[in-house]
Amino acid sequence: MTATKANLINAIALIVLSLWAYFANGMSSETTLIPVAFGVLLLGHHLWLKGGSRFALAIVVLLTLIIAYALWTPLSSSIDKGQALPIIRVGIMMATSVFALIMLIRAVILRKPS
């Protein structure tokens, strides 16, 4: 799998699962929309990344690293509360972010984003 595809999967997962959490919580918690913003930013850099832009690759790596780290707090909070569905949602978002980060770092090392 290429870094471009991993980024696309991660962006879609962040958007869909975060919107699911937002609507499941009765649209009461705006913090659940933070991954949506990151997903939109990652999606916005998709074409640059696909075109081979090293600058876009650096931005996407940074954004992916930030969101992977930021998802740790909601995941640990959900684990502490014992809530199964939020654990699954945040766990999937974190897993796709870590996978995308691995693929993106691999692309940096191999010097080819797509």
Protein Blocks (a to p, Z undefined) as FASTA:
>chain_A
ZZklmmmmmmmmmmmmmmmmmmmnoomafklmmmmmmmmmmmmmmmmmmnopaklmmmmm
mmmmmmmmmmmmmmmmmmmnopaklmmmmmmmmmmmmmmmmmmmmmmmnopaZZ
